[in-house]
Amino acid sequence: MRSFVTGSLESLPGEGAGEDFGELSARIARRVVERQLTVPAVILLESVKPLSFLGNQMLIFLDPMVSLVVDSKDYQKFVRMLEDRDNVEKLICAIEDENARESAARDARKAARPGGRRRFSWFRRGSGRGDPKGDGIGRQGDN
C-alpha cells in the first residue's frame, strides 16, 4: 500500500519538483529590466519569499480570472515556480544578473559615443570658464 501511495504522488502531472524554470526566469528578468523595475521587483520578491507557498495558492485560486488575460501555459509554470523559495531566489538572481548586463551595455554605449561625457560640460562648476579669481563654488580667492 505504501509504494502505491508514493508511486501515485510522484506521477502527478502538475508536479514541478524536477522542472527547470531557467528560461521563464530569464524572460521575466528581461521584461523587468526593460521596464526599469529592478529595485521594486527585487524588494517585492525578497519580502514575499517567506510567503511564497501562500502566494502560490492564491495564484491558483485566481487562475480562472487571470487566464482570461494572460497565456495559461506560462501562468501555470509561473505558479509552479513560486511554490518553492529556492526558485524565487533564482528569479531574484536572474533579475540582478540581467540588470548588470544591461548596465554594462549601457556604459559601453556611452563610452562609444563621440565626445564621451563632455556633452554638458558648461554646466559644471569650476570648468575654467568665468571669473579666474573664483574657486568655482562662489567664494573669491582673496577672502
DSSP file (Angstrom, degrees, kcal/mol; ACC not computed):
  #  RESIDUE AA STRUCTURE BP1 BP2  ACC     N-H-->O    O-->H-N    N-H-->O    O-->H-N    TCO  KAPPA ALPHA  PHI   PSI    X-CA   Y-CA   Z-CA
    1    1 A M     >        0   0    0      0, 0.0     4,-2.0     0, 0.0     5,-0.2   0.000 360.0 360.0 360.0 -40.5    0.0    0.0    0.0
    2    2 A R  H  >  +     0   0    0      1,-0.2     4,-2.4     2,-0.2     5,-0.2   0.911 360.0  49.3 -64.0 -42.4    2.8    2.4    0.9
    3    3 A S  H  > S+     0   0    0      1,-0.2     4,-2.5     2,-0.2    -1,-0.2   0.822 107.8  56.4 -66.7 -29.8    4.5    2.0   -2.5
    4    4 A F  H  > S+     0   0    0      2,-0.2     4,-2.1     1,-0.2    -1,-0.2   0.927 109.5  44.6 -65.7 -44.5    1.2    2.6   -4.2
    5    5 A V  H  X S+     0   0    0     -4,-2.0     4,-2.0     2,-0.2    -2,-0.2   0.925 115.8  46.8 -66.3 -44.6    0.7    6.0   -2.5
    6    6 A T  H  X S+     0   0    0     -4,-2.4     4,-1.9     1,-0.2    -2,-0.2   0.919 113.0  49.4 -64.4 -42.8    4.3    7.0   -3.1
    7    7 A G  H  X S+     0   0    0     -4,-2.5     4,-0.8     1,-0.2    -1,-0.2   0.870 110.9  49.4 -64.8 -37.0    4.2    6.0   -6.7
    8    8 A S  H  < S+     0   0    0     -4,-2.1    -1,-0.2     1,-0.2    -2,-0.2   0.856 110.1  50.5 -72.8 -33.6    0.9    7.8   -7.4
    9    9 A L  H >< S+     0   0    0     -4,-2.0     3,-1.1     1,-0.2    -1,-0.2   0.861 108.2  52.6 -71.7 -33.7    2.2   11.0   -5.8
   10   10 A E  H 3< S+     0   0    0     -4,-1.9    -1,-0.2     1,-0.2    -2,-0.2   0.725 106.6  54.3 -73.0 -19.6    5.4   11.0   -7.9
   11   11 A S  T 3< S+     0   0    0     -4,-0.8    -1,-0.2    -3,-0.2    -2,-0.2   0.210  73.1 133.2-102.0  16.7    3.4   10.7  -11.1
   12   12 A L    X   -     0   0    0     -3,-1.1     3,-1.2     1,-0.1    -3,-0.0  -0.445  56.7-136.3 -65.3 138.6    1.1   13.7  -10.6
   13   13 A P  T 3  S+     0   0    0      0, 0.0    -1,-0.1     0, 0.0    -3,-0.0   0.782 100.0  52.8 -70.2 -25.0    1.0   15.7  -13.9
   14   14 A G  T 3  S+     0   0    0      2,-0.0     2,-0.2    66,-0.0    -2,-0.1   0.343  75.7 129.1 -92.0   8.0    1.3   19.1  -12.1
   15   15 A E    <   -     0   0    0     -3,-1.2     3,-0.1     1,-0.1    65,-0.0  -0.468  31.8-179.7 -68.5 127.2    4.4   18.2  -10.1
   16   16 A G    >   +     0   0    0     -2,-0.2     3,-0.7     1,-0.1    -1,-0.1   0.173  48.4 106.0-113.5  17.0    7.1   20.9  -10.6
   17   17 A A  T 3  S+     0   0    0      1,-0.2    -1,-0.1     3,-0.0    -2,-0.0   0.898  89.8  33.8 -67.5 -40.8    9.9   19.5   -8.5
   18   18 A G  T 3  S+     0   0    0     -3,-0.1    -1,-0.2     2,-0.1     2,-0.2   0.325  94.4 117.5 -95.9   8.7   12.1   18.4  -11.4
   19   19 A E    <   -     0   0    0     -3,-0.7     2,-0.6    61,-0.1    -3,-0.1  -0.490  61.1-133.2 -81.3 144.7   11.1   21.2  -13.7
   20   20 A D        +     0   0    0     -2,-0.2     3,-0.2     1,-0.1     4,-0.2  -0.873  21.9 178.7-100.5 123.2   13.6   23.7  -15.0
   21   21 A F     >  +     0   0    0     -2,-0.6     4,-2.6     1,-0.1     5,-0.2   0.149  48.9 109.3-107.5  17.3   12.5   27.3  -14.7
   22   22 A G  H  > S+     0   0    0      1,-0.2     4,-2.2     2,-0.2    -1,-0.1   0.897  79.3  47.0 -62.5 -43.3   15.6   29.0  -16.1
   23   23 A E  H  > S+     0   0    0      2,-0.2     4,-2.0    -3,-0.2    -1,-0.2   0.904 114.3  47.2 -67.7 -40.6   14.1   30.1  -19.4
   24   24 A L  H  > S+     0   0    0      2,-0.2     4,-2.4     1,-0.2    -2,-0.2   0.907 112.2  50.4 -66.5 -41.4   11.0   31.5  -17.6
   25   25 A S  H  X S+     0   0    0     -4,-2.6     4,-2.7     1,-0.2    -2,-0.2   0.893 109.7  51.2 -62.2 -39.9   13.1   33.3  -15.1
   26   26 A A  H  X S+     0   0    0     -4,-2.2     4,-2.4     2,-0.2    -1,-0.2   0.901 110.7  48.0 -65.5 -40.5   15.3   34.8  -17.8
   27   27 A R  H  X S+     0   0    0     -4,-2.0     4,-2.1     2,-0.2    -2,-0.2   0.919 113.6  47.1 -66.2 -42.3   12.2   36.1  -19.7
   28   28 A I  H  X S+     0   0    0     -4,-2.4     4,-2.4     1,-0.2    -2,-0.2   0.931 112.8  49.7 -63.8 -44.6   10.7   37.6  -16.5
   29   29 A A  H  X S+     0   0    0     -4,-2.7     4,-2.4     1,-0.2     5,-0.2   0.902 109.5  51.8 -61.2 -41.8   14.1   39.2  -15.7
   30   30 A R  H  X S+     0   0    0     -4,-2.4     4,-2.3     1,-0.2    -1,-0.2   0.918 111.6  46.3 -61.4 -43.8   14.4   40.7  -19.2
   31   31 A R  H  X S+     0   0    0     -4,-2.1     4,-1.6     2,-0.2    -1,-0.2   0.893 111.9  51.0 -67.5 -38.9   11.0   42.2  -19.0
   32   32 A V  H  <>S+     0   0    0     -4,-2.4     5,-2.5     1,-0.2    -2,-0.2   0.925 113.4  44.7 -63.7 -44.3   11.6   43.6  -15.5
   33   33 A V  H ><5S+     0   0    0     -4,-2.4     3,-1.3     1,-0.2    -2,-0.2   0.871 108.8  56.9 -70.2 -36.5   14.9   45.2  -16.6
   34   34 A E  H 3<5S+     0   0    0     -4,-2.3    -1,-0.2     1,-0.3    -2,-0.2   0.875 110.4  44.6 -59.8 -36.6   13.4   46.6  -19.8
   35   35 A R  T 3<5S-     0   0    0     -4,-1.6    -1,-0.3    -5,-0.2    -2,-0.2   0.388 113.3-121.9 -88.9   3.8   10.8   48.4  -17.8
   36   36 A Q  T < 5S+     0   0    0     -3,-1.3    -3,-0.2    -4,-0.1     3,-0.1   0.892  73.2 129.1  56.3  46.0   13.4   49.6  -15.3
   37   37 A L     >< +     0   0    0     -5,-2.5     4,-2.1     1,-0.1     5,-0.2  -0.080  22.9 122.0-114.9  31.0   11.6   48.0  -12.3
   38   38 A T  H  > S+     0   0    0     -6,-0.2     4,-2.5     2,-0.2     5,-0.2   0.950  74.1  44.0 -62.5 -52.4   14.6   46.1  -11.0
   39   39 A V  H  > S+     0   0    0      1,-0.2     4,-2.4     2,-0.2     5,-0.2   0.935 115.8  45.7 -64.4 -48.5   14.7   47.6   -7.5
   40   40 A P  H  > S+     0   0    0      0, 0.0     4,-2.4     0, 0.0    -1,-0.2   0.893 114.3  50.2 -61.7 -36.1   10.9   47.3   -6.8
   41   41 A A  H  X S+     0   0    0     -4,-2.1     4,-2.7     2,-0.2     5,-0.2   0.922 111.8  46.4 -67.6 -43.1   10.8   43.8   -8.2
   42   42 A V  H  X S+     0   0    0     -4,-2.5     4,-2.6    -5,-0.2     5,-0.2   0.913 113.6  49.0 -65.8 -41.4   13.7   42.6   -6.0
   43   43 A I  H  X S+     0   0    0     -4,-2.4     4,-2.0    -5,-0.2    -2,-0.2   0.928 113.3  47.3 -63.3 -44.2   12.2   44.3   -2.9
   44   44 A L  H  X S+     0   0    0     -4,-2.4     4,-1.8    -5,-0.2    -2,-0.2   0.934 113.9  46.4 -62.2 -46.8    8.8   42.7   -3.6
   45   45 A L  H  X S+     0   0    0     -4,-2.7     4,-0.8     1,-0.2    -2,-0.2   0.891 112.6  50.1 -66.1 -38.7   10.3   39.2   -4.2
   46   46 A E  H  < S+     0   0    0     -4,-2.6     3,-0.3    -5,-0.2    -1,-0.2   0.878 112.2  48.2 -65.4 -36.3   12.5   39.4   -1.1
   47   47 A S  H  < S+     0   0    0     -4,-2.0    -2,-0.2    -5,-0.2    -1,-0.2   0.805 116.7  40.5 -76.9 -27.8    9.6   40.5    1.0
   48   48 A V  H >< S+     0   0    0     -4,-1.8     3,-0.7     1,-0.2     7,-0.2   0.438  86.7  97.1 -98.9   0.8    7.2   37.8   -0.2
   49   49 A K  G >< S+     0   0    0     -4,-0.8     3,-1.5    -3,-0.3     4,-0.2   0.900  82.3  51.6 -58.4 -42.4    9.8   35.0   -0.3
   50   50 A P  G 3  S+     0   0    0      0, 0.0     3,-0.3     0, 0.0    -1,-0.3   0.787 115.7  42.9 -64.6 -23.1    8.8   33.6    3.1
   51   51 A L  G <> S+     0   0    0     -3,-0.7     4,-2.4     1,-0.2     5,-0.2   0.058  77.4 119.3-106.7  24.3    5.1   33.5    2.0
   52   52 A S  H <> S+     0   0    0     -3,-1.5     4,-2.1     1,-0.2    -1,-0.2   0.859  73.5  51.8 -63.6 -35.6    5.8   32.1   -1.5
   53   53 A F  H  > S+     0   0    0     -3,-0.3     4,-2.1    -4,-0.2    -1,-0.2   0.911 110.9  47.7 -68.1 -39.7    3.7   29.0   -0.9
   54   54 A L  H  > S+     0   0    0      2,-0.2     4,-2.0     1,-0.2    -2,-0.2   0.891 111.6  51.0 -66.4 -37.6    0.7   31.0    0.2
   55   55 A G  H  X S+     0   0    0     -4,-2.4     4,-2.3    -7,-0.2    -1,-0.2   0.878 107.4  54.3 -63.8 -37.1    1.2   33.3   -2.8
   56   56 A N  H  X S+     0   0    0     -4,-2.1     4,-1.9    26,-0.3    -2,-0.2   0.926 108.4  48.2 -60.4 -45.6    1.3   30.2   -4.9
   57   57 A Q  H  X S+     0   0    0     -4,-2.1     4,-1.9     1,-0.2    -2,-0.2   0.864 110.1  52.0 -65.7 -35.9   -2.1   29.0   -3.5
   58   58 A M  H  X S+     0   0    0     -4,-2.0     4,-2.0     2,-0.2    -1,-0.2   0.903 108.8  50.6 -66.3 -40.1   -3.6   32.5   -4.1
   59   59 A L  H  < S+     0   0    0     -4,-2.3     4,-0.4     1,-0.2    -2,-0.2   0.850 108.0  52.8 -66.2 -33.6   -2.5   32.4   -7.7
   60   60 A I  H >< S+     0   0    0     -4,-1.9     3,-0.9     1,-0.2    -1,-0.2   0.905 109.0  50.2 -65.1 -40.4   -4.0   29.0   -8.2
   61   61 A F  H 3< S+     0   0    0     -4,-1.9    -2,-0.2     1,-0.2    -1,-0.2   0.881 112.9  46.0 -63.6 -38.3   -7.3   30.4   -6.8
   62   62 A L  T >X S+     0   0    0     -4,-2.0     4,-2.5     1,-0.2     3,-0.7   0.440  83.2 104.5 -84.8  -0.1   -7.1   33.4   -9.2
   63   63 A D  H <> S+     0   0    0     -3,-0.9     4,-2.5    -4,-0.4    -1,-0.2   0.859  73.5  54.8 -54.0 -44.7   -6.3   31.2  -12.2
   64   64 A P  H 34 S+     0   0    0      0, 0.0     4,-0.3     0, 0.0    -1,-0.2   0.882 115.6  39.0 -60.3 -35.9   -9.7   31.3  -13.9
   65   65 A M  H X4 S+     0   0    0     -3,-0.7     3,-0.8    -4,-0.2     4,-0.4   0.890 117.4  47.6 -79.8 -39.6   -9.8   35.1  -13.9
   66   66 A V  H >X S+     0   0    0     -4,-2.5     4,-2.4     1,-0.2     3,-1.7   0.835 100.9  65.6 -71.6 -32.4   -6.1   35.6  -14.8
   67   67 A S  T 3< S+     0   0    0     -4,-2.5    -1,-0.2    -5,-0.3     5,-0.2   0.666  91.8  64.6 -67.5 -13.7   -6.2   33.0  -17.6
   68   68 A L  T <4 S+     0   0    0     -3,-0.8    -1,-0.3    -4,-0.3    -2,-0.2   0.768 113.8  31.5 -72.6 -25.5   -8.6   35.3  -19.5
   69   69 A V  T <4 S+     0   0    0     -3,-1.7     2,-0.2    -4,-0.4    -2,-0.2   0.828 121.4  37.1-101.4 -41.4   -5.8   37.9  -19.7
   70   70 A V  S  < S-     0   0    0     -4,-2.4     2,-0.3     1,-0.1    -1,-0.0  -0.644  96.3 -78.5-114.8 169.0   -2.5   36.0  -19.9
   71   71 A D     >  -     0   0    0     -2,-0.2     4,-2.0     1,-0.1     5,-0.2  -0.509  37.2-146.3 -66.7 124.6   -1.3   32.8  -21.5
   72   72 A S  H  > S+     0   0    0     -2,-0.3     4,-2.4    -5,-0.2     5,-0.2   0.837  93.1  55.8 -66.3 -35.6   -2.4   30.0  -19.4
   73   73 A K  H  > S+     0   0    0      2,-0.2     4,-1.9     1,-0.2    -1,-0.2   0.940 111.6  42.0 -64.7 -48.2    0.6   27.8  -20.0
   74   74 A D  H  > S+     0   0    0      1,-0.2     4,-2.4     2,-0.2    -1,-0.2   0.878 113.6  53.7 -66.1 -37.2    3.1   30.4  -18.9
   75   75 A Y  H  X S+     0   0    0     -4,-2.0     4,-2.5     2,-0.2    -2,-0.2   0.925 108.0  49.2 -63.5 -44.6    0.9   31.3  -15.9
   76   76 A Q  H  X S+     0   0    0     -4,-2.4     4,-2.2     1,-0.2    -1,-0.2   0.892 111.8  49.2 -62.7 -39.2    0.8   27.7  -14.7
   77   77 A K  H  X S+     0   0    0     -4,-1.9     4,-1.9     2,-0.2    -1,-0.2   0.901 110.7  50.3 -66.7 -40.2    4.5   27.4  -15.0
   78   78 A F  H  X S+     0   0    0     -4,-2.4     4,-2.0     2,-0.2    -2,-0.2   0.898 109.5  51.3 -63.3 -40.7    5.0   30.7  -13.1
   79   79 A V  H  X S+     0   0    0     -4,-2.5     4,-0.5     1,-0.2    -2,-0.2   0.916 110.7  47.8 -63.2 -43.5    2.6   29.4  -10.3
   80   80 A R  H >< S+     0   0    0     -4,-2.2     3,-0.6     1,-0.2     4,-0.4   0.845 109.5  55.0 -65.7 -32.3    4.6   26.2  -10.0
   81   81 A M  H >< S+     0   0    0     -4,-1.9     3,-1.1     1,-0.2     6,-0.2   0.901 104.0  53.3 -66.9 -40.3    7.8   28.2   -9.9
   82   82 A L  H 3< S+     0   0    0     -4,-2.0   -26,-0.3     1,-0.2    -1,-0.2   0.594  88.7  81.2 -72.1  -9.2    6.6   30.3   -7.0
   83   83 A E  T << S+     0   0    0     -3,-0.6     2,-0.4    -4,-0.5    -1,-0.2   0.807  90.3  55.2 -65.9 -28.7    5.8   27.2   -5.0
   84   84 A D  S <> S-     0   0    0     -3,-1.1     4,-1.2    -4,-0.4     3,-0.4  -0.894  72.0-146.0-112.6 134.4    9.5   26.8   -3.9
   85   85 A R  H  > S+     0   0    0     -2,-0.4     4,-2.2     1,-0.2     5,-0.2   0.827  99.5  62.2 -65.4 -31.6   11.5   29.5   -2.2
   86   86 A D  H  > S+     0   0    0      1,-0.2     4,-2.1     2,-0.2    -1,-0.2   0.878 101.7  51.6 -62.9 -36.3   14.7   28.4   -4.0
   87   87 A N  H  > S+     0   0    0     -3,-0.4     4,-2.0    -6,-0.2    -1,-0.2   0.851 107.1  53.0 -68.4 -33.9   13.1   29.3   -7.3
   88   88 A V  H  X S+     0   0    0     -4,-1.2     4,-2.1     2,-0.2    -2,-0.2   0.909 109.4  49.0 -66.0 -41.0   12.1   32.8   -6.0
   89   89 A E  H  X S+     0   0    0     -4,-2.2     4,-2.3     1,-0.2    -2,-0.2   0.888 109.7  51.7 -64.7 -38.8   15.8   33.3   -5.0
   90   90 A K  H  X S+     0   0    0     -4,-2.1     4,-2.2     2,-0.2    -1,-0.2   0.869 108.4  52.0 -64.6 -36.1   16.9   32.1   -8.5
   91   91 A L  H  X S+     0   0    0     -4,-2.0     4,-2.2     2,-0.2    -2,-0.2   0.904 108.5  50.3 -65.7 -41.3   14.5   34.6  -10.0
   92   92 A I  H  X S+     0   0    0     -4,-2.1     4,-2.3     1,-0.2    -2,-0.2   0.925 111.6  48.3 -61.8 -44.3   16.0   37.4   -7.9
   93   93 A C  H  X S+     0   0    0     -4,-2.3     4,-2.5     1,-0.2    -2,-0.2   0.883 110.0  52.4 -63.6 -38.1   19.5   36.4   -9.0
   94   94 A A  H  X S+     0   0    0     -4,-2.2     4,-2.4     2,-0.2    -1,-0.2   0.899 109.7  48.9 -65.2 -39.9   18.3   36.3  -12.7
   95   95 A I  H  X S+     0   0    0     -4,-2.2     4,-2.1     2,-0.2    -2,-0.2   0.920 112.7  47.5 -64.9 -43.6   16.9   39.9  -12.4
   96   96 A E  H  X S+     0   0    0     -4,-2.3     4,-2.0     2,-0.2    -2,-0.2   0.894 112.8  48.7 -66.2 -39.2   20.1   41.1  -10.8
   97   97 A D  H  X S+     0   0    0     -4,-2.5     4,-2.3     2,-0.2    -2,-0.2   0.917 111.7  48.8 -65.6 -43.1   22.3   39.5  -13.4
   98   98 A E  H  X S+     0   0    0     -4,-2.4     4,-2.4     1,-0.2    -2,-0.2   0.881 110.5  51.7 -64.1 -37.4   20.2   40.9  -16.3
   99   99 A N  H  X S+     0   0    0     -4,-2.1     4,-2.4     2,-0.2    -1,-0.2   0.893 109.0  50.5 -65.8 -39.3   20.4   44.3  -14.7
  100  100 A A  H  X S+     0   0    0     -4,-2.0     4,-2.3     2,-0.2    -2,-0.2   0.909 111.1  48.5 -65.1 -41.3   24.2   44.0  -14.5
  101  101 A R  H  X S+     0   0    0     -4,-2.3     4,-2.3     2,-0.2    -2,-0.2   0.916 112.8  47.8 -63.7 -42.4   24.4   43.0  -18.2
  102  102 A E  H  X S+     0   0    0     -4,-2.4     4,-2.3     1,-0.2    -2,-0.2   0.891 111.3  50.7 -65.7 -39.1   22.1   45.9  -19.2
  103  103 A S  H  X S+     0   0    0     -4,-2.4     4,-2.3     2,-0.2    -1,-0.2   0.905 110.6  48.8 -65.8 -41.1   24.1   48.4  -17.1
  104  104 A A  H  X S+     0   0    0     -4,-2.3     4,-2.1     2,-0.2    -2,-0.2   0.899 112.2  48.8 -65.2 -39.8   27.4   47.2  -18.7
  105  105 A A  H  X S+     0   0    0     -4,-2.3     4,-2.1     2,-0.2    -2,-0.2   0.890 110.9  50.4 -66.3 -38.6   25.8   47.5  -22.2
  106  106 A R  H  X S+     0   0    0     -4,-2.3     4,-2.0     2,-0.2    -2,-0.2   0.898 110.8  48.9 -65.7 -40.8   24.6   51.0  -21.4
  107  107 A D  H  X S+     0   0    0     -4,-2.3     4,-2.3     2,-0.2    -2,-0.2   0.876 109.9  52.0 -65.8 -37.1   28.0   52.0  -20.1
  108  108 A A  H  X S+     0   0    0     -4,-2.1     4,-1.8     2,-0.2    -2,-0.2   0.889 108.9  50.2 -66.9 -38.1   29.6   50.6  -23.3
  109  109 A R  H  X S+     0   0    0     -4,-2.1     4,-0.7     2,-0.2    -2,-0.2   0.885 110.8  49.7 -66.5 -37.2   27.2   52.6  -25.5
  110  110 A K  H >< S+     0   0    0     -4,-2.0     3,-0.7     1,-0.2    -2,-0.2   0.905 111.3  48.6 -66.3 -40.7   28.0   55.8  -23.5
  111  111 A A  H 3< S+     0   0    0     -4,-2.3    -1,-0.2     1,-0.2    -2,-0.2   0.829 109.2  53.1 -69.1 -31.2   31.8   55.2  -23.9
  112  112 A A  H 3< S+     0   0    0     -4,-1.8    -1,-0.2    -5,-0.2    -2,-0.2   0.615  85.6 105.9 -79.7 -11.8   31.4   54.6  -27.6
  113  113 A R  S X< S-     0   0    0     -4,-0.7     3,-1.7    -3,-0.7     2,-0.2  -0.446  83.4-106.8 -68.1 138.1   29.6   57.9  -28.1
  114  114 A P  T 3  S+     0   0    0      0, 0.0    -1,-0.1     0, 0.0    -2,-0.1  -0.467 105.5  23.9 -67.2 133.9   31.7   60.5  -29.8
  115  115 A G  T >  S-     0   0    0     -2,-0.2     3,-1.8    -4,-0.1     2,-0.1   0.253  95.0-141.6  96.4 -12.9   32.7   63.2  -27.4
  116  116 A G  T <   -     0   0    0     -3,-1.7     3,-0.3     1,-0.2    -4,-0.0  -0.331  67.1 -19.5  61.0-127.8   32.4   61.0  -24.3
  117  117 A R  T >  S+     0   0    0      1,-0.2     3,-0.6    -2,-0.1    -1,-0.2   0.243 109.1  98.5 -99.9  12.1   30.9   62.7  -21.3
  118  118 A R  G X   +     0   0    0     -3,-1.8     3,-1.0     1,-0.2    -1,-0.2   0.216  47.5 107.8 -85.9  17.9   31.7   66.3  -22.4
  119  119 A R  G 3  S+     0   0    0     -3,-0.3    -1,-0.2     1,-0.3     3,-0.2   0.904  92.3  20.8 -64.4 -43.2   28.2   66.9  -23.6
  120  120 A F  G X  S+     0   0    0     -3,-0.6     3,-1.5     1,-0.1     4,-0.4  -0.228  79.9 133.4-119.1  42.7   27.1   69.2  -20.8
  121  121 A S  G X   +     0   0    0     -3,-1.0     3,-1.0     1,-0.3    -1,-0.1   0.737  61.7  69.6 -69.0 -21.8   30.4   70.4  -19.6
  122  122 A W  G 3  S+     0   0    0      1,-0.2    -1,-0.3    -3,-0.2     5,-0.1   0.651  93.1  59.8 -72.0 -12.0   29.4   74.0  -19.5
  123  123 A F  G <  S+     0   0    0     -3,-1.5    -1,-0.2     2,-0.1    -2,-0.2   0.675  84.1  97.5 -85.5 -18.0   27.1   73.3  -16.6
  124  124 A R  S X  S-     0   0    0     -3,-1.0     3,-0.7    -4,-0.4     2,-0.2  -0.449  77.7-119.4 -74.1 143.4   29.9   72.0  -14.3
  125  125 A R  T 3  S+     0   0    0      1,-0.2    12,-0.1    -2,-0.1    -1,-0.1  -0.505  91.0  18.3 -78.8 149.0   31.3   74.4  -11.8
  126  126 A G  T 3  S+     0   0    0     -2,-0.2    -1,-0.2     3,-0.2     4,-0.1   0.804  73.6 143.7  66.3  30.9   35.0   75.4  -12.0
  127  127 A S  S <  S-     0   0    0     -3,-0.7    -1,-0.1    -5,-0.1     3,-0.1   0.332  80.3 -91.5 -85.4  10.0   35.4   74.2  -15.5
  128  128 A G  S    S+     0   0    0      1,-0.4     2,-0.2     3,-0.1    -1,-0.1   0.387  93.9 113.2  98.7  -4.2   37.8   77.0  -16.3
  129  129 A R        +     0   0    0      2,-0.1    -1,-0.4    -7,-0.0     2,-0.2  -0.618  61.6  15.7 -97.5 160.3   35.2   79.5  -17.5
  130  130 A G  S    S+     0   0    0     -2,-0.2     3,-0.0    -3,-0.1     0, 0.0  -0.535 110.8  15.6  87.9-146.8   34.2   82.7  -15.9
  131  131 A D    >   -     0   0    0     -2,-0.2     3,-0.6     1,-0.2     5,-0.1  -0.498  57.2-156.1 -70.8 119.9   36.0   84.6  -13.1
  132  132 A P  T 3  S+     0   0    0      0, 0.0    -1,-0.2     0, 0.0    -2,-0.0   0.734  91.3  59.1 -70.3 -19.3   39.6   83.4  -12.8
  133  133 A K  T 3  S+     0   0    0      2,-0.0     8,-0.6     7,-0.0    -2,-0.1   0.749  89.6  87.9 -80.3 -22.5   39.8   84.6   -9.2
  134  134 A G  B <  S-A  140   0A   0     -3,-0.6     6,-0.2     6,-0.2     0, 0.0  -0.318  72.6-139.0 -76.3 159.7   36.9   82.4   -8.0
  135  135 A D        -     0   0    0      4,-1.6    -1,-0.1    -2,-0.0     5,-0.1   0.326  50.4-101.7-100.4   7.7   37.3   78.8   -6.8
  136  136 A G  S    S+     0   0    0      3,-0.3   -10,-0.1    -5,-0.1    -9,-0.1   0.308 109.9  75.2  95.6  -9.1   34.2   77.5   -8.6
  137  137 A I  S    S-     0   0    0      2,-0.2     3,-0.1   -12,-0.1   -12,-0.0   0.161 116.5 -87.9-122.2  19.0   31.8   77.4   -5.6
  138  138 A G  S    S+     0   0    0      1,-0.3     2,-0.3     0, 0.0    -4,-0.0   0.312  89.6 118.7  99.9  -9.3   31.1   81.1   -5.2
  139  139 A R        -     0   0    0      2,-0.0    -4,-1.6     1,-0.0    -1,-0.3  -0.696  59.4-128.0 -92.7 145.5   34.0   82.2   -2.9
  140  140 A Q  B >   -A  134   0A   0     -2,-0.3     3,-1.0    -6,-0.2    -6,-0.2  -0.574  17.1-122.9 -87.2 155.1   36.5   84.7   -4.1
  141  141 A G  T 3  S+     0   0    0     -8,-0.6    -1,-0.1     1,-0.2    -7,-0.1   0.661 103.6  61.6 -72.3 -16.9   40.2   84.0   -3.8
  142  142 A D  T 3         0   0    0      1,-0.2    -1,-0.2     0, 0.0    -8,-0.0   0.365 360.0 360.0 -95.1   7.3   41.1   87.0   -1.6
  143  143 A N    <         0   0    0     -3,-1.0    -1,-0.2     0, 0.0    -2,-0.1   0.470 360.0 360.0 -84.8 360.0   38.9   86.1    1.4
